[in-house]
Amino acid sequence: MGLLEHLRRQFAYDAWANREVLAALSASAHSNERARQLLAHILSAQRLWLERIRKRTQSQPVWPDFSLDQCEAQISELASLLERVPPPSFFLSSFGECLLQKQQGRVVE
């Protein structure tokens, strides 16, 4: 299995796991605020990771206060974004660029 296929499988697993957690929280007779907060944090952190590898600015706080409906919307949007993940050459070129900047004494963000 190549790197791109491996990444796609990992992203598919993330999407599945996010949907499973949301379904469990939605079906629960008791409101679990901490679990909802953690799910919102996980979704926001996943988005932040994608934004960083695409060299985009952070669009959400790391600890957003999403409702379950907002979590559901985030899960759908993340799944769509993850389907369009850059090819491995993007990661390698970004890594190489960082190494070059470090060797030249420039700040690496």
Backbone torsions as a table, in degrees:
resi	resn	phi	psi	omega
1	MET	NA	131.7	179.4
2	GLY	-78.4	169.7	-178.6
3	LEU	-60.7	-44.7	-178.1
4	LEU	-62.7	-42.8	178.4
5	GLU	-65.8	-39.4	177.4
6	HIS	-60.6	-46.1	179.1
7	LEU	-62.0	-42.8	179.7
8	ARG	-62.3	-39.0	177.9
9	ARG	-65.9	-40.0	177.9
10	GLN	-64.7	-41.8	179.5
11	PHE	-66.5	-38.0	177.2
12	ALA	-63.9	-40.0	177.4
13	TYR	-63.4	-44.3	177.0
14	ASP	-56.6	-46.8	-179.3
15	ALA	-61.6	-43.4	178.1
16	TRP	-61.3	-48.6	-177.9
17	ALA	-62.5	-41.1	177.8
18	ASN	-61.0	-43.0	179.4
19	ARG	-66.1	-37.7	178.6
20	GLU	-64.2	-43.9	178.4
21	VAL	-63.5	-44.8	178.6
22	LEU	-60.5	-43.8	179.9
23	ALA	-61.9	-41.9	179.3
24	ALA	-65.3	-42.0	178.7
25	LEU	-66.4	-39.8	-179.6
26	SER	-67.5	-34.1	-177.2
27	ALA	-83.2	-14.3	-176.2
28	SER	-68.0	138.1	178.1
29	ALA	-73.8	-21.1	-178.6
30	HIS	-111.4	138.4	177.3
31	SER	-74.4	126.4	178.5
32	ASN	-116.1	90.9	-175.3
33	GLU	-62.9	-40.0	-178.3
34	ARG	-64.5	-41.7	178.6
35	ALA	-64.3	-39.8	177.9
36	ARG	-64.4	-42.1	178.4
37	GLN	-62.5	-41.0	179.7
38	LEU	-67.1	-40.0	176.8
39	LEU	-62.6	-44.7	178.7
40	ALA	-59.9	-41.1	178.8
41	HIS	-63.6	-44.6	179.4
42	ILE	-60.6	-44.8	-179.5
43	LEU	-64.0	-42.1	179.4
44	SER	-67.4	-38.9	178.5
45	ALA	-65.7	-37.6	176.9
46	GLN	-63.6	-42.1	178.1
47	ARG	-64.5	-42.5	179.8
48	LEU	-60.6	-42.0	177.6
49	TRP	-58.2	-46.6	179.0
50	LEU	-63.3	-40.6	179.6
51	GLU	-64.0	-38.9	-179.6
52	ARG	-67.7	-43.2	-179.3
53	ILE	-70.6	-21.1	176.4
54	ARG	-94.3	4.7	178.4
55	LYS	59.3	43.7	176.9
56	ARG	-111.5	158.9	179.4
57	THR	-76.6	155.2	-179.4
58	GLN	-65.8	128.3	-175.1
59	SER	-101.9	-13.2	-177.4
60	GLN	-139.3	156.2	172.9
61	PRO	-68.9	157.9	-180.0
62	VAL	-70.7	-28.7	178.3
63	TRP	-119.0	70.7	-179.6
64	PRO	-73.7	160.4	178.2
65	ASP	-105.1	67.9	-179.3
66	PHE	-79.1	141.3	168.3
67	SER	-76.9	172.2	176.6
68	LEU	-62.7	-36.9	176.9
69	ASP	-63.3	-40.3	178.1
70	GLN	-68.0	-36.6	175.8
71	CYS	-61.6	-41.8	179.0
72	GLU	-61.1	-42.8	178.3
73	ALA	-64.4	-40.2	178.6
74	GLN	-64.0	-40.9	179.1
75	ILE	-60.8	-44.7	178.8
76	SER	-64.1	-43.2	-179.1
77	GLU	-67.2	-41.8	177.9
78	LEU	-61.9	-42.3	178.9
79	ALA	-59.2	-40.8	178.4
80	SER	-65.6	-42.9	179.7
81	LEU	-65.9	-38.6	-177.7
82	LEU	-70.6	-24.3	176.0
83	GLU	-67.8	-22.0	-178.0
84	ARG	-108.6	32.6	-179.7
85	VAL	-63.3	143.5	179.6
86	PRO	-61.8	156.3	178.1
87	PRO	-69.2	162.6	-179.7
88	PRO	-54.0	-32.2	-179.5
89	SER	-61.0	-29.7	177.0
90	PHE	-63.3	-46.0	-179.3
91	PHE	-64.1	-43.0	-178.2
92	LEU	-67.1	-39.8	179.9
93	SER	-68.8	-37.1	177.8
94	SER	-65.6	-42.0	178.8
95	PHE	-63.3	-45.3	178.7
96	GLY	-62.3	-38.8	178.0
97	GLU	-63.2	-42.5	178.2
98	CYS	-61.9	-43.3	178.9
99	LEU	-62.3	-42.6	180.0
100	LEU	-62.7	-44.7	179.1
101	GLN	-62.2	-40.1	179.4
102	LYS	-64.2	-42.6	179.7
103	GLN	-64.1	-31.8	-178.8
104	GLN	-87.5	3.4	176.5
105	GLY	79.7	15.5	178.4
106	ARG	-90.2	156.4	179.4
107	VAL	-72.3	134.2	178.3
108	VAL	-107.3	121.9	-179.9
109	GLU	-92.2	NA	NA
